[in-house]
Amino acid sequence: MRNCYKAADWIYVGQTKGRGKHKVHRTFSLPVKDIWLYPLEHSFKQALCNT
C-alpha cells in the first residue's frame, strides 16, 4: 500500500509509537502505523512557515 500513497504524491512523515491513548505504562500493545499527509496547497511549506 505504501507505493499507492507515494504514487499519489502523499508525503510520508513517520510512524506511530504503538501506544494507546489510555496506556500509562510503556507496553506497546497496538500496532505501529505509518503516517502519510497530503498537502491541499502547492505552497504548503511557505504557508506553514509564515505563521
CHARMM-style PDB file with segment names, atoms N, HN, CA, C and O in Angstrom:
ATOM      1  N   MET     1       0.825  -1.196   0.000  1.00  0.00      PROA
ATOM      2  CA  MET     1       0.000   0.000   0.000  1.00  0.00      PROA
ATOM      3  C   MET     1       0.863   1.252   0.000  1.00  0.00      PROA
ATOM      4  O   MET     1       0.424   2.300  -0.473  1.00  0.00      PROA
ATOM      5  N   ARG     2       2.058   1.165   0.511  1.00  0.00      PROA
ATOM      6  HN  ARG     2       2.415   0.314   0.895  1.00  0.00      PROA
ATOM      7  CA  ARG     2       2.948   2.317   0.587  1.00  0.00      PROA
ATOM      8  C   ARG     2       3.195   2.919  -0.785  1.00  0.00      PROA
ATOM      9  O   ARG     2       3.284   4.140  -0.916  1.00  0.00      PROA
ATOM     10  N   ASN     3       3.304   2.091  -1.798  1.00  0.00      PROA
ATOM     11  HN  ASN     3       3.231   1.099  -1.692  1.00  0.00      PROA
ATOM     12  CA  ASN     3       3.558   2.594  -3.149  1.00  0.00      PROA
ATOM     13  C   ASN     3       2.379   3.383  -3.693  1.00  0.00      PROA
ATOM     14  O   ASN     3       2.568   4.310  -4.481  1.00  0.00      PROA
ATOM     15  N   CYS     4       1.169   3.033  -3.286  1.00  0.00      PROA
ATOM     16  HN  CYS     4       1.015   2.280  -2.646  1.00  0.00      PROA
ATOM     17  CA  CYS     4      -0.015   3.762  -3.744  1.00  0.00      PROA
ATOM     18  C   CYS     4       0.011   5.201  -3.248  1.00  0.00      PROA
ATOM     19  O   CYS     4      -0.263   6.129  -4.008  1.00  0.00      PROA
ATOM     20  N   TYR     5       0.344   5.388  -1.960  1.00  0.00      PROA
ATOM     21  HN  TYR     5       0.566   4.633  -1.343  1.00  0.00      PROA
ATOM     22  CA  TYR     5       0.411   6.737  -1.413  1.00  0.00      PROA
ATOM     23  C   TYR     5       1.532   7.535  -2.066  1.00  0.00      PROA
ATOM     24  O   TYR     5       1.359   8.710  -2.392  1.00  0.00      PROA
ATOM     25  N   LYS     6       2.664   6.902  -2.252  1.00  0.00      PROA
ATOM     26  HN  LYS     6       2.805   5.948  -1.987  1.00  0.00      PROA
ATOM     27  CA  LYS     6       3.809   7.574  -2.863  1.00  0.00      PROA
ATOM     28  C   LYS     6       3.478   8.015  -4.287  1.00  0.00      PROA
ATOM     29  O   LYS     6       3.823   9.126  -4.689  1.00  0.00      PROA
ATOM     30  N   ALA     7       2.822   7.166  -5.036  1.00  0.00      PROA
ATOM     31  HN  ALA     7       2.541   6.263  -4.710  1.00  0.00      PROA
ATOM     32  CA  ALA     7       2.469   7.481  -6.418  1.00  0.00      PROA
ATOM     33  C   ALA     7       1.442   8.602  -6.490  1.00  0.00      PROA
ATOM     34  O   ALA     7       1.393   9.327  -7.484  1.00  0.00      PROA
ATOM     35  N   ALA     8       0.619   8.756  -5.453  1.00  0.00      PROA
ATOM     36  HN  ALA     8       0.659   8.167  -4.646  1.00  0.00      PROA
ATOM     37  CA  ALA     8      -0.409   9.799  -5.443  1.00  0.00      PROA
ATOM     38  C   ALA     8       0.093  11.083  -4.780  1.00  0.00      PROA
ATOM     39  O   ALA     8      -0.712  11.946  -4.431  1.00  0.00      PROA
ATOM     40  N   ASP     9       1.408  11.223  -4.602  1.00  0.00      PROA
ATOM     41  HN  ASP     9       2.062  10.522  -4.886  1.00  0.00      PROA
ATOM     42  CA  ASP     9       2.059  12.414  -4.048  1.00  0.00      PROA
ATOM     43  C   ASP     9       1.743  12.684  -2.584  1.00  0.00      PROA
ATOM     44  O   ASP     9       1.759  13.838  -2.155  1.00  0.00      PROA
ATOM     45  N   TRP    10       1.458  11.642  -1.810  1.00  0.00      PROA
ATOM     46  HN  TRP    10       1.445  10.705  -2.159  1.00  0.00      PROA
ATOM     47  CA  TRP    10       1.326  11.798  -0.365  1.00  0.00      PROA
ATOM     48  C   TRP    10       2.729  11.860   0.228  1.00  0.00      PROA
ATOM     49  O   TRP    10       3.667  11.321  -0.359  1.00  0.00      PROA
ATOM     50  N   ILE    11       2.888  12.498   1.364  1.00  0.00      PROA
ATOM     51  HN  ILE    11       2.126  12.936   1.841  1.00  0.00      PROA
ATOM     52  CA  ILE    11       4.198  12.676   1.993  1.00  0.00      PROA
ATOM     53  C   ILE    11       4.264  11.828   3.256  1.00  0.00      PROA
ATOM     54  O   ILE    11       3.432  11.967   4.152  1.00  0.00      PROA
ATOM     55  N   TYR    12       5.261  10.948   3.320  1.00  0.00      PROA
ATOM     56  HN  TYR    12       5.937  10.836   2.592  1.00  0.00      PROA
ATOM     57  CA  TYR    12       5.460  10.111   4.499  1.00  0.00      PROA
ATOM     58  C   TYR    12       6.136  10.944   5.580  1.00  0.00      PROA
ATOM     59  O   TYR    12       7.185  11.540   5.336  1.00  0.00      PROA
ATOM     60  N   VAL    13       5.540  10.994   6.782  1.00  0.00      PROA
ATOM     61  HN  VAL    13       4.688  10.510   6.981  1.00  0.00      PROA
ATOM     62  CA  VAL    13       6.096  11.820   7.852  1.00  0.00      PROA
ATOM     63  C   VAL    13       6.594  11.010   9.039  1.00  0.00      PROA
ATOM     64  O   VAL    13       7.266  11.565   9.908  1.00  0.00      PROA
ATOM     65  N   GLY    14       6.292   9.727   9.109  1.00  0.00      PROA
ATOM     66  HN  GLY    14       5.746   9.276   8.403  1.00  0.00      PROA
ATOM     67  CA  GLY    14       6.803   8.921  10.221  1.00  0.00      PROA
ATOM     68  C   GLY    14       5.866   7.792  10.591  1.00  0.00      PROA
ATOM     69  O   GLY    14       5.002   7.386   9.814  1.00  0.00      PROA
ATOM     70  N   GLN    15       6.066   7.288  11.828  1.00  0.00      PROA
ATOM     71  HN  GLN    15       6.767   7.618  12.460  1.00  0.00      PROA
ATOM     72  CA  GLN    15       5.264   6.181  12.335  1.00  0.00      PROA
ATOM     73  C   GLN    15       4.748   6.499  13.729  1.00  0.00      PROA
ATOM     74  O   GLN    15       5.312   7.326  14.446  1.00  0.00      PROA
ATOM     75  N   THR    16       3.661   5.824  14.101  1.00  0.00      PROA
ATOM     76  HN  THR    16       3.203   5.152  13.519  1.00  0.00      PROA
ATOM     77  CA  THR    16       3.165   5.949  15.464  1.00  0.00      PROA
ATOM     78  C   THR    16       4.051   5.108  16.380  1.00  0.00      PROA
ATOM     79  O   THR    16       4.849   4.299  15.907  1.00  0.00      PROA
ATOM     80  N   LYS    17       3.910   5.299  17.673  1.00  0.00      PROA
ATOM     81  HN  LYS    17       3.261   5.956  18.057  1.00  0.00      PROA
ATOM     82  CA  LYS    17       4.718   4.546  18.633  1.00  0.00      PROA
ATOM     83  C   LYS    17       4.094   3.214  19.007  1.00  0.00      PROA
ATOM     84  O   LYS    17       4.770   2.352  19.568  1.00  0.00      PROA
ATOM     85  N   GLY    18       2.814   3.032  18.706  1.00  0.00      PROA
ATOM     86  HN  GLY    18       2.265   3.732  18.250  1.00  0.00      PROA
ATOM     87  CA  GLY    18       2.158   1.785  19.056  1.00  0.00      PROA
ATOM     88  C   GLY    18       1.596   1.788  20.462  1.00  0.00      PROA
ATOM     89  O   GLY    18       1.249   0.733  20.992  1.00  0.00      PROA
ATOM     90  N   ARG    19       1.500   2.951  21.072  1.00  0.00      PROA
ATOM     91  HN  ARG    19       1.782   3.808  20.642  1.00  0.00      PROA
ATOM     92  CA  ARG    19       0.921   3.068  22.412  1.00  0.00      PROA
ATOM     93  C   ARG    19      -0.497   3.573  22.301  1.00  0.00      PROA
ATOM     94  O   ARG    19      -0.793   4.427  21.466  1.00  0.00      PROA
ATOM     95  N   GLY    20      -1.365   3.061  23.123  1.00  0.00      PROA
ATOM     96  HN  GLY    20      -1.125   2.367  23.801  1.00  0.00      PROA
ATOM     97  CA  GLY    20      -2.746   3.521  23.144  1.00  0.00      PROA
ATOM     98  C   GLY    20      -2.882   4.819  23.918  1.00  0.00      PROA
ATOM     99  O   GLY    20      -1.982   5.214  24.658  1.00  0.00      PROA
ATOM    100  N   LYS    21      -4.001   5.466  23.740  1.00  0.00      PROA
ATOM    101  HN  LYS    21      -4.732   5.145  23.138  1.00  0.00      PROA
ATOM    102  CA  LYS    21      -4.253   6.742  24.395  1.00  0.00      PROA
ATOM    103  C   LYS    21      -4.346   6.591  25.912  1.00  0.00      PROA
ATOM    104  O   LYS    21      -3.928   7.487  26.646  1.00  0.00      PROA
ATOM    105  N   HSD    22      -4.878   5.490  26.384  1.00  0.00      PROA
ATOM    106  HN  HSD    22      -5.217   4.762  25.789  1.00  0.00      PROA
ATOM    107  CA  HSD    22      -5.097   5.300  27.808  1.00  0.00      PROA
ATOM    108  C   HSD    22      -4.008   4.463  28.476  1.00  0.00      PROA
ATOM    109  O   HSD    22      -4.128   4.137  29.657  1.00  0.00      PROA
ATOM    110  N   LYS    23      -2.970   4.115  27.760  1.00  0.00      PROA
ATOM    111  HN  LYS    23      -2.873   4.379  26.801  1.00  0.00      PROA
ATOM    112  CA  LYS    23      -1.880   3.326  28.341  1.00  0.00      PROA
ATOM    113  C   LYS    23      -0.896   4.242  29.042  1.00  0.00      PROA
ATOM    114  O   LYS    23      -0.285   5.103  28.409  1.00  0.00      PROA
ATOM    115  N   VAL    24      -0.743   4.068  30.312  1.00  0.00      PROA
ATOM    116  HN  VAL    24      -1.239   3.369  30.827  1.00  0.00      PROA
ATOM    117  CA  VAL    24       0.201   4.864  31.087  1.00  0.00      PROA
ATOM    118  C   VAL    24       1.574   4.202  31.065  1.00  0.00      PROA
ATOM    119  O   VAL    24       2.599   4.884  31.056  1.00  0.00      PROA
ATOM    120  N   HSD    25       1.588   2.883  31.057  1.00  0.00      PROA
ATOM    121  HN  HSD    25       0.756   2.330  31.064  1.00  0.00      PROA
ATOM    122  CA  HSD    25       2.848   2.140  31.066  1.00  0.00      PROA
ATOM    123  C   HSD    25       3.444   2.109  29.668  1.00  0.00      PROA
ATOM    124  O   HSD    25       2.773   2.446  28.693  1.00  0.00      PROA
ATOM    125  N   ARG    26       4.664   1.718  29.574  1.00  0.00      PROA
ATOM    126  HN  ARG    26       5.210   1.445  30.366  1.00  0.00      PROA
ATOM    127  CA  ARG    26       5.354   1.710  28.286  1.00  0.00      PROA
ATOM    128  C   ARG    26       5.178   0.402  27.519  1.00  0.00      PROA
ATOM    129  O   ARG    26       6.044   0.031  26.726  1.00  0.00      PROA
ATOM    130  N   THR    27       4.096  -0.283  27.741  1.00  0.00      PROA
ATOM    131  HN  THR    27       3.393   0.018  28.385  1.00  0.00      PROA
ATOM    132  CA  THR    27       3.850  -1.505  26.986  1.00  0.00      PROA
ATOM    133  C   THR    27       3.220  -1.139  25.650  1.00  0.00      PROA
ATOM    134  O   THR    27       2.256  -0.376  25.594  1.00  0.00      PROA
ATOM    135  N   PHE    28       3.766  -1.682  24.594  1.00  0.00      PROA
ATOM    136  HN  PHE    28       4.549  -2.302  24.640  1.00  0.00      PROA
ATOM    137  CA  PHE    28       3.304  -1.362  23.250  1.00  0.00      PROA
ATOM    138  C   PHE    28       2.333  -2.443  22.798  1.00  0.00      PROA
ATOM    139  O   PHE    28       2.745  -3.492  22.304  1.00  0.00      PROA
ATOM    140  N   SER    29       1.044  -2.182  22.970  1.00  0.00      PROA
ATOM    141  HN  SER    29       0.709  -1.330  23.371  1.00  0.00      PROA
ATOM    142  CA  SER    29       0.047  -3.203  22.668  1.00  0.00      PROA
ATOM    143  C   SER    29      -0.636  -2.983  21.321  1.00  0.00      PROA
ATOM    144  O   SER    29      -1.244  -3.909  20.783  1.00  0.00      PROA
ATOM    145  N   LEU    30      -0.547  -1.788  20.773  1.00  0.00      PROA
ATOM    146  HN  LEU    30      -0.054  -1.036  21.210  1.00  0.00      PROA
ATOM    147  CA  LEU    30      -1.184  -1.500  19.493  1.00  0.00      PROA
ATOM    148  C   LEU    30      -0.165  -1.594  18.359  1.00  0.00      PROA
ATOM    149  O   LEU    30       1.027  -1.397  18.593  1.00  0.00      PROA
ATOM    150  N   PRO    31      -0.608  -1.890  17.137  1.00  0.00      PROA
ATOM    151  CA  PRO    31       0.340  -1.973  16.019  1.00  0.00      PROA
ATOM    152  C   PRO    31       0.902  -0.601  15.642  1.00  0.00      PROA
ATOM    153  O   PRO    31       0.230   0.422  15.780  1.00  0.00      PROA
ATOM    154  N   VAL    32       2.127  -0.603  15.171  1.00  0.00      PROA
ATOM    155  HN  VAL    32       2.672  -1.433  15.058  1.00  0.00      PROA
ATOM    156  CA  VAL    32       2.769   0.617  14.672  1.00  0.00      PROA
ATOM    157  C   VAL    32       2.210   0.897  13.284  1.00  0.00      PROA
ATOM    158  O   VAL    32       2.127  -0.002  12.447  1.00  0.00      PROA
ATOM    159  N   LYS    33       1.822   2.164  13.041  1.00  0.00      PROA
ATOM    160  HN  LYS    33       1.889   2.895  13.721  1.00  0.00      PROA
ATOM    161  CA  LYS    33       1.220   2.532  11.761  1.00  0.00      PROA
ATOM    162  C   LYS    33       2.012   3.655  11.106  1.00  0.00      PROA
ATOM    163  O   LYS    33       2.611   4.486  11.789  1.00  0.00      PROA
ATOM    164  N   ASP    34       2.008   3.674   9.786  1.00  0.00      PROA
ATOM    165  HN  ASP    34       1.521   2.999   9.232  1.00  0.00      PROA
ATOM    166  CA  ASP    34       2.648   4.746   9.034  1.00  0.00      PROA
ATOM    167  C   ASP    34       1.729   5.958   8.990  1.00  0.00      PROA
ATOM    168  O   ASP    34       0.506   5.820   8.972  1.00  0.00      PROA
ATOM    169  N   ILE    35       2.329   7.158   8.972  1.00  0.00      PROA
ATOM    170  HN  ILE    35       3.322   7.270   8.986  1.00  0.00      PROA
ATOM    171  CA  ILE    35       1.562   8.395   8.887  1.00  0.00      PROA
ATOM    172  C   ILE    35       1.901   9.075   7.571  1.00  0.00      PROA
ATOM    173  O   ILE    35       3.065   9.372   7.301  1.00  0.00      PROA
ATOM    174  N   TRP    36       0.885   9.321   6.752  1.00  0.00      PROA
ATOM    175  HN  TRP    36      -0.061   9.080   6.972  1.00  0.00      PROA
ATOM    176  CA  TRP    36       1.028   9.979   5.453  1.00  0.00      PROA
ATOM    177  C   TRP    36       0.165  11.225   5.437  1.00  0.00      PROA
ATOM    178  O   TRP    36      -0.954  11.209   5.950  1.00  0.00      PROA
ATOM    179  N   LEU    37       0.666  12.304   4.857  1.00  0.00      PROA
ATOM    180  HN  LEU    37       1.575  12.317   4.440  1.00  0.00      PROA
ATOM    181  CA  LEU    37      -0.084  13.556   4.728  1.00  0.00      PROA
ATOM    182  C   LEU    37      -0.208  13.936   3.262  1.00  0.00      PROA
ATOM    183  O   LEU    37       0.671  13.632   2.455  1.00  0.00      PROA
ATOM    184  N   TYR    38      -1.292  14.595   2.928  1.00  0.00      PROA
ATOM    185  HN  TYR    38      -2.006  14.842   3.584  1.00  0.00      PROA
ATOM    186  CA  TYR    38      -1.489  15.075   1.567  1.00  0.00      PROA
ATOM    187  C   TYR    38      -1.694  16.584   1.617  1.00  0.00      PROA
ATOM    188  O   TYR    38      -2.657  17.052   2.225  1.00  0.00      PROA
ATOM    189  N   PRO    39      -0.803  17.356   0.985  1.00  0.00      PROA
ATOM    190  CA  PRO    39      -0.939  18.817   1.011  1.00  0.00      PROA
ATOM    191  C   PRO    39      -2.115  19.284   0.156  1.00  0.00      PROA
ATOM    192  O   PRO    39      -2.302  18.826  -0.971  1.00  0.00      PROA
ATOM    193  N   LEU    40      -2.894  20.194   0.705  1.00  0.00      PROA
ATOM    194  HN  LEU    40      -2.742  20.567   1.621  1.00  0.00      PROA
ATOM    195  CA  LEU    40      -4.038  20.735  -0.027  1.00  0.00      PROA
ATOM    196  C   LEU    40      -3.666  21.969  -0.841  1.00  0.00      PROA
ATOM    197  O   LEU    40      -4.421  22.381  -1.721  1.00  0.00      PROA
ATOM    198  N   GLU    41      -2.506  22.564  -0.553  1.00  0.00      PROA
ATOM    199  HN  GLU    41      -1.892  22.229   0.162  1.00  0.00      PROA
ATOM    200  CA  GLU    41      -1.996  23.705  -1.312  1.00  0.00      PROA
ATOM    201  C   GLU    41      -0.625  23.361  -1.857  1.00  0.00      PROA
ATOM    202  O   GLU    41       0.131  22.612  -1.237  1.00  0.00      PROA
ATOM    203  N   HSD    42      -0.305  23.912  -3.022  1.00  0.00      PROA
ATOM    204  HN  HSD    42      -0.918  24.521  -3.526  1.00  0.00      PROA
ATOM    205  CA  HSD    42       1.008  23.656  -3.606  1.00  0.00      PROA
ATOM    206  C   HSD    42       2.119  24.319  -2.800  1.00  0.00      PROA
ATOM    207  O   HSD    42       3.231  23.798  -2.716  1.00  0.00      PROA
ATOM    208  N   SER    43       1.812  25.470  -2.210  1.00  0.00      PROA
ATOM    209  HN  SER    43       0.909  25.894  -2.279  1.00  0.00      PROA
ATOM    210  CA  SER    43       2.829  26.192  -1.434  1.00  0.00      PROA
ATOM    211  C   SER    43       2.624  25.950   0.061  1.00  0.00      PROA
ATOM    212  O   SER    43       2.648  26.891   0.855  1.00  0.00      PROA
ATOM    213  N   PHE    44       2.422  24.676   0.446  1.00  0.00      PROA
ATOM    214  HN  PHE    44       2.403  23.912  -0.198  1.00  0.00      PROA
ATOM    215  CA  PHE    44       2.121  24.375   1.840  1.00  0.00      PROA
ATOM    216  C   PHE    44       3.307  24.663   2.757  1.00  0.00      PROA
ATOM    217  O   PHE    44       3.106  25.067   3.902  1.00  0.00      PROA
ATOM    218  N   LYS    45       4.525  24.467   2.287  1.00  0.00      PROA
ATOM    219  HN  LYS    45       4.688  24.139   1.356  1.00  0.00      PROA
ATOM    220  CA  LYS    45       5.692  24.741   3.140  1.00  0.00      PROA
ATOM    221  C   LYS    45       5.779  26.233   3.481  1.00  0.00      PROA
ATOM    222  O   LYS    45       6.045  26.595   4.627  1.00  0.00      PROA
ATOM    223  N   GLN    46       5.558  27.080   2.500  1.00  0.00      PROA
ATOM    224  HN  GLN    46       5.342  26.786   1.569  1.00  0.00      PROA
ATOM    225  CA  GLN    46       5.594  28.520   2.731  1.00  0.00      PROA
ATOM    226  C   GLN    46       4.440  28.956   3.645  1.00  0.00      PROA
ATOM    227  O   GLN    46       4.623  29.805   4.517  1.00  0.00      PROA
ATOM    228  N   ALA    47       3.264  28.375   3.443  1.00  0.00      PROA
ATOM    229  HN  ALA    47       3.116  27.686   2.734  1.00  0.00      PROA
ATOM    230  CA  ALA    47       2.114  28.719   4.275  1.00  0.00      PROA
ATOM    231  C   ALA    47       2.339  28.317   5.729  1.00  0.00      PROA
ATOM    232  O   ALA    47       1.920  29.036   6.636  1.00  0.00      PROA
ATOM    233  N   LEU    48       2.989  27.188   5.963  1.00  0.00      PROA
ATOM    234  HN  LEU    48       3.328  26.604   5.226  1.00  0.00      PROA
ATOM    235  CA  LEU    48       3.253  26.732   7.333  1.00  0.00      PROA
ATOM    236  C   LEU    48       4.349  27.564   8.004  1.00  0.00      PROA
ATOM    237  O   LEU    48       4.291  27.803   9.210  1.00  0.00      PROA
ATOM    238  N   CYS    49       5.329  27.998   7.246  1.00  0.00      PROA
ATOM    239  HN  CYS    49       5.376  27.804   6.267  1.00  0.00      PROA
ATOM    240  CA  CYS    49       6.461  28.741   7.823  1.00  0.00      PROA
ATOM    241  C   CYS    49       6.129  30.216   8.062  1.00  0.00      PROA
ATOM    242  O   CYS    49       6.807  30.860   8.863  1.00  0.00      PROA
ATOM    243  N   ASN    50       5.127  30.765   7.410  1.00  0.00      PROA
ATOM    244  HN  ASN    50       4.576  30.242   6.760  1.00  0.00      PROA
ATOM    245  CA  ASN    50       4.787  32.176   7.538  1.00  0.00      PROA
ATOM    246  C   ASN    50       3.732  32.464   8.604  1.00  0.00      PROA
ATOM    247  O   ASN    50       3.085  33.510   8.567  1.00  0.00      PROA
ATOM    248  N   THR    51       3.556  31.560   9.538  1.00  0.00      PROA
ATOM    249  HN  THR    51       4.081  30.709   9.568  1.00  0.00      PROA
ATOM    250  CA  THR    51       2.543  31.801  10.574  1.00  0.00      PROA
ATOM    251  C   THR    51       3.090  32.582  11.726  1.00  0.00      PROA
ATOM    252  OT1 THR    51       2.365  32.867  12.679  1.00  0.00      PROA
TER     253      THR     51
END
